[in-house]
Every structure is written in C-alpha cells, then in structure tokens.
C-alpha cells in the first residue's frame, strides 16, 4: 500500500524543467524504488518529448528519447548543484509564470493547510515549482 501511494504521488508531483538540450529533466526522491513503476505512465503521457527522471536517493534514472525508454546508471552521482545553469533560456520565465498563476488562483479565505499537507506532504514541496 505504501509503495502504491508513493507511485501515485510520483506521477502527480514530478516537475520537469526544460534544459538547454531540449530534454525535460526531473528530480525525484521517493521513499521506495518506484522508478520502474512510473516508467509506463511517463512514457505514455509525454511520448512527444525527450525527458529524464533522476532518482536522487538511488542514483539512477529513466531517459526517454522519443523511441526508447531506458534506465541509466551514471558512473558517479550526478552533480546537481549547478544544474540550473543548464536550463533552457525560457525555463525560468515558465517557472515564474507558473508561480504567479498558482499565487493568483489561491484564495486566502479558503486556505486549509492541514488538508493541503494531507494531500501534498511537505517532503515533496522542495521539488514543486509552485512552492518556491
């Protein structure tokens, strides 16, 4: 049950960022090894674009190149400290636009943090563009 819940959350809370090479990149840090379980979902949903999902905890990922969806295992842990330098020129603009939309559609009077945290646990917030 816990693995299934984590799988579902990964399909909901993954946020891709467009890189300079036009590959959409996402970082995940699930409690369980769910990358094999979410492979089909992302391959089907984003079949028209190249993407990569990297598991920060297990140091491996998935790469889809419009034809094949393969696991990759880097020889060494990916250095993500400077990865923002590799963003596509438009990425920061899209992030700002998304954050603005999220802020503007939020109704303060209807805010219910307890319910929000129940549906979107805080441990996922660091990967959600709208939370920055």
N, C-alpha and C positions, 0 to 999 in steps of 0.2 A: 504494500500500500504506500509506503514512504517513497519507494523508487518511482512508482507510478505518479505520485504527486509531484515529485521533483522533475520528472519527464515533462509533465504538463506545464509546470512553471517555466521550464527552459524554452518551451515553444512559445510561451506568452511574453517572457521578459528578456529575450535576446534582442539586443540593439546593434544593428550593423552600422559601420562607419565606412564611407567610401574613401579608398586610398588612391594615391596618385596613379597607380597602375590599373585603376578602374575595378579592382577587386573589392567587394564589400567584406569587411573584417569585423568579427565579433569575438569578445572575450566572455568566457563563462567560468564559473567556479562552483559547480554543483557539489552537494554532499555525496552524491553517488555517481558512478560512472555511467552517465546517461547518453553520452555522445552517440553510441551505436543505436540507441532507441529513438533519437530525434533525427537521425540521418534522412529517413524517407520523408518526413514532414517538410524539412527544408529543401530537399531536392525537388519535391513536387511543387511546393509553394513558390520557390524562387528559381524555377527552371530556366528563366530567360536572362539570368545574370550570374557572373562569376562571384563566388563567395567563399569565405573561410571562417570556420568557427574553431577557436582555440581554447582548450581546457587548461586553465592556469594551474590547477591542482595536480593534474596528471601528466602535464607537459606533452600533450599530443592534440591533434586536431583533425578536422574534416576540410577537404578542399574540393570544390565543385567548379569545373572548367567549361560548363555548358554541355559536356558529354559524359564525363565520368565524375563520380563522387567517391573520393578515396580518402582513407585515413593517412595522415602524415605524422612522422615521428622525428622531430628535429634532433640532430646530434647533441645539441645543447639547448637549454631552456631559452625561449625567445626573450630578448631584452625589450620589454615594453615601455621602458622609461622615456624613450624618445620617439615612440611610435606616432605621436601627434604631428611630428614634423613630416610624416609621410602621408598625411591627409590630403585628399584631393582639395584643390583650391576652393571648391564650393561647400565642402563639408561643414566648416564652422558656421557658414551662413544658414545651412539647413538646420543645424543644431540650435542656433539662436531662434530661428523661426519656430521650430517645434516647442522650445521652451516658452516662447511668447504665447503661442497658441494654448499651451497647457495652463499657463498662468491666467490668461484671459477667460478661459472657459471654466475655471474653478470658481465656485460660488461659496464665499466665506461662510455664509449663514448655514450652509448645508454640510459643512466640513465635519467629518466624523473620523478622527484619527484612529480610534480603536478598530473600527470596521475596516478602514483603509489598510492598516497594518496586518489585519487578519487576512486580507486578500493579497496584499503585496508586502511580504515580510521585509523588514529593514535590511536584512543581509543582501538583498537584491538591489537596493537603491543605488549603490555605487556604480552599477552598470546601466542605469536608466538615464538616458539623456535628459528627460523631463525633470529629474531630481537634482540637477546641478544648477 
